[in-house]
């Protein structure tokens, strides 16, 4: 039997089969969520988790937000966990640790800008990875066109967003942003890449 014959047979089978009437799709039950009890071994060693997942190369970004509540400087932190999410509507997503002291400031602002770092901006990433210091000291930036969040000079690309939704994800929060504006900068050497615990460049 050729492809056409197999297709025709499949159509005849589907037509002859009893199809239940369409109705609302029942949601699957939520999985049981619980913390690891004291003395109970975690299913995956955290060091091994980091080592294995470190084999997945990622870009490096700095997520920024304008100063709010009378703060002297804007907010910002280095973030590898960033991705596009949806084309229609245009959505992006980043992950931030629940213990982050920068996230509450971004949340209060209600907006943010994702700065995709260029290959030569490793020191910029290190500056925004520290806690408790003024991360913007010596860093040149302009206000993003919609949110006024810092748009870092030399970034390979930028995405200006409004916070769309926030979801829980273990020890992190999943922040969804609706894209209001975006663009690219001049980065002749391409973006900064993080792989196996160190910075790298695209060959």
N, C-alpha and C positions, 0 to 999 in steps of 0.2 A: 504494500500500500504506500503510495507516494504521500508527499506533504499535504496536497490538496485533499486526498482521501482521508487522511488522519484528522485534518481540520473539520471535514464534514461529519465524520463519525463523532468527534468531540461535541460538535454543535447538537447533533441528534441526541446524544446522551444527556447533555445539559437540559435540553427541552423536555426530555422524558422524565427527568428526576423531579421529585417533589420538592418544591422550594417553599419554605415557610414564609408566611407573610412578613413584610418588612415591618420592623418596629424599633423602638429605641434600643441602642446598644448599651448593654449592662456594663458598668465599670467593673474592672477586676478589683478584688479586695486588696486593701493596702497591705504591703508586707509588714510583718512584725518588726518593729524597730526597738532596740534596747541597747543600753550601754554594756560594755564589757565589765563584768562583775570583778570585785577585788579578788585577786588570786587566780582569775581565769585568764588563760593564755589567749592573746589576740590571734585571729586567724592568719594574719600576714605580718611578718616582722616589718616594722616601719623603715628600718635601714635598707632592707631588701626591696621594699616598695619603692623607695626613692631611687635606688640603684637601677632597677629595671626600667622604671618610667623615665629615668634620665636619658635613656637611649632614644626617646622621642624628641627630636629637635623642635624648638619653638622659637617664635619671634620674641622680642623683648619690647615692652611698652611702659610708658609712664602715664598713669591715670591722674588727671588733675581736676580741680574744681576751684571756683573763685572763693575769695575770702568771705566769710559770713560771720554774723554775731560779733562784729567789732574785732575780728582777728586781724593781726598785723600782716599776715602773709596768707597766700592761697594754700590749698591742700594738695598733696600729691604723694603717690607711692609707686614703686616699681612693680610691675605685674607681668608675669609670663602667661597666666591663664586667661587669655583673651581670644575671642573667635567671632566671626560673623555668625548670625543665627537665622535671619529671615530676609528675603528680598522684598516681599510685599506683605506687611509693611517692612520698611528697612530697619532691622533690629541687629544689635550686637550684644555680646555677653562677656562679662569678666567675673572672675572669682576673687573674693577677698576673705581673709581669715576673720573669724568672729571676734578675735581678740585685737584686731587692728584698731589703733587709736586714730587713724586717718579716716577710716570709713564713716564714723559718725558725722564728721565735718562734710564729707561728700554727700551723705544722705540729707543733711540739713540744707545744703545748697540745692539739691534736687536736680542738678545737672552735672555733667562731667565732659572732659575731652580726653580721648585716648591718643597719646602720642606714640607712634611707631618709631622706635629709635633707629638711627642709621648706624652703619657698621663701625664708625669711629666714635660712637657715643657710649662706650663702656663705662667711662668715669661718671657720666650723667646717671646711668643706671645705678651705680654704686652709691652715688649721693642720695638717691631717692629710696634706696633700700635700707638706710639707717633709720633709727627711731629716736625722737626727742630733739632733733636739731632742726634749724631752719634750712630745709632742703633746697630752697630757691636762692640761697646766697651764691652770687656769681653766675647764675643761670639766666640767660637772656630769653625772653618770651614776649609774645604779643597776646592780646585777648582774642579768643576764638570768636568767630563772627556772630554766633547766636547766644551761647551761654556765658561768654566772657571768661571762660576757664583758660588757664595758661596754655598757649600753643607754643611749645618749645622750639627755639631756633635750631635749625638743622635737622629736624625730624624728617624721616623718610615719608611719613604720611600722618594725617590727623583725622579724627572722627569726632565731631561735636554732637553731644547727645543730651537728651532729657531722660531721667530715670523712668522706666516704663513699668518694671515689676522687680520684686526681690523675693527669692525663694531660699529655703534652707537646703544645705547640702553637707551633712556631717559637720565637720569643724569649720566649714566655710559657708559663705553666703554667695548665692548666684544672682548677680545683678544684671538685669536686662535693660538695655538702653535703646530708645528710639532715636534714630539718626536724623539730625536736623540740618547738618552741613558736613562736608568732608572734602579733602583734597590731598595732594601730594606735594612734597618738597623736593629740594635738590639733594639727592643722595647718590652720587656717582658710583659708590662702592656697594650699594644695595643696603639691605636692612641688617641690623644686629641679630645674631642667632645665638641661642643658648643650647648647649649639648653636652651631656655628661659632666655637668658641674662647672663648665667654663664657657666663655664667650667664643664665638666662631664667626666666620664670614662665609658667604656663599662663594663657591669656586666659580 
